[in-house]
Amino acid sequence: MSEHSIFDICVEPIELCKLLKIANMVGGGGEAKTMISEGNVLVNNEVVVQKRKKIRNGDIIEYNGKTIKIAYNPSKESAAFINTVVLASQKEQRKKRAKSKARALSSQTTTKPSLER
């Protein structure tokens, strides 16, 4: 087996697409999702096509000749960065849900045309 570097995370589990981006294995989130869906990423020596696969302590990720082993370590500086990214993502998801609810409510309250002259 090839040698791998250790990558610390402070949130467990973390989604595979986010991990690839944070670990600088890809250029961005869109690229991560594409590479995963095309079957180019291995998790524990198995091809994974699930973009949001939950990655945990001890998992080994392989992509494009680079291999990392995940370690849960909430005290590392890189782990703090990951926590910030994950929390920001969760906040963004809450905002999107709130907007969808607002749109759904506004589309249900359509006004009826007046028949008065």
N, C-alpha and C positions, 0 to 999 in steps of 0.2 A: 504494500500500500504506500502511496506517496505521502510525503510529509505535509502537514497542514499547520496553519497558524491558528491561534486561539482568538476568538472574537467574543468580547464581553457584552452581555445584555443585562439590563436592569429590570425589564418587564418580561414576564414569562406567562403565556406564550407570546411570540411576536409573529406576525404574518410574513410568509416567505418573500413576497414581493417587496415589502418594506425593508426586510433584512438585506436583500440584495442591493437595494439602493443605499442604505446606510453604511454597508460594508464596502461601498465603492466598487462593487463587482460589475455594476452596470452604470450607464450614464444617467438614467432617470427611471421613474416609476413606470412609464409607458414601455420602455425597453425591457424592464424586468418582467412585466406581465406578458409581453410578446415572447420572450425567451422561455418563460415557464410554459406557456400554452403550446409552444412548438416542441416541447419535450427536451430542451437543452440543459435542464437543471436536474441534478441528482441530489436526493436527500437520503442519507444512510444507504448509499449505493443503489438506490431505486429511482427510476425516472418519475418525476412528479409533474403533473399538468394542472394541479390545483393551485391557483394564484395566491389564495389566502390560507394556504396550509399553515397550521400552527407549528411553529418551530420552538423547541424546548432545549433545556440544558442537556448537553451531550450529543445533540444531533450534529451530523457532519454534512456540510453543504459543498457541492462541487459544481463549478461552472467555468467554462472557458479556460481550463487548465489550472484554475485556482481552487484550493480547498481550504475551508475553514471549519473549525470545531467550535460549537457554541458553548459558552460558559456563563452561567448565571452569576453575576457579580455586581450588585447594586452600588458598590462604592467606587467604581471606575469612572473616569471622566467621560469616556466614550459612552458608558452606560447612561450617564446623565443626559447626554445629547439625545440618545435613543428615547429616553423617557419624555423629553421635550417634544420630539417629533410625534410620538404616539399620542400624547395628550393633545397636541394641536390637531391631529387627525380626528380624534374623538370629538373635539369641540366643533370642527368643521362638519362632521356627520350630524351632530345635533342641530346645527344651523340649517342644513339641507332638509332634515326631517320637518323642522318648524316651517320652512318655506313651502314645502309640499302640502302640509296641513292647511296653511293659509290659502294656497291656491285652490285646494279642494273646497274649502269653506266658501271662498268668493265665487266659485263657479256654481255652487248650489244656491246661492242667494241672488239669482237673476231677477230683474224687475220685470213685472208684467206691463205691457203697454196700456196706457189709459184710454178708455172709451169715451171720455167726456170731450165736449167740443167747446 
